[in-house]
Amino acid sequence: MRNLFVIILFSIFTIGCNNSVEKNNDQAAVQDTTTTYYLIRHAEKDRSDPEERNPKLNEEGIERAQRWAQYFENIAIDQIFSTDYSRTMQTAAYTATQKQVDIQLYDPSNLYDVEFKTLTEGHNVLIVGHSNTTPQFVNAIIGEDKYVDIPDDENGMLFMVTVTGDSKNVQIFTVD
């Protein structure tokens, strides 16, 4: 009888330890989750009407948007976000069609909040913004005021921000 009691106690202890190990492993896996953000500015916009507040892309911009889709062709993209402007939506559209991913809107005045971070965690995310919001978004992700507005004539800049746990790595590329 005493042996049975010892076996039961040992079994309970072992199961408890295994559950603790599994929980710790699960927590470590969550902490080690990698999220990669690809942040670009919209392609070249039509500037023929200076009064137009929501211009579409010009021909050069359409070609660049198509080249962005080619650039991302062999990169897994799980989510695509854009501001609610014609030029950003058009820039994202070719990649969204290629990846069969819906474009989700984001508010450029509310960057990288807890909801956005949770929604995108563990994914490869394309974010299309503007000359000011794109570097601001990068700054919000990394928690530093490091990057300044993109020059108005620069539409081929790509920020790639990789987040793993507390580690944040930024790489900047020019894609033409």
Secondary structure, DSSP 4 states (H G I P E B T S, - for coil): -HHHHHHHHHHHHHHHHHHHHHHHHHHHHHHT-EEEEEEEE--PBP-S-TT-SS--B-HHHHHHHHHHHHHTTTS---EEEE-SSHHHHHHHHHHHHHHT--EEE--TTS-S-HHHHHHHTTSEEEEEE-TTHHHHHHHHHHTS---PPPPTT---EEEEEEEETTEEEEEEEE--
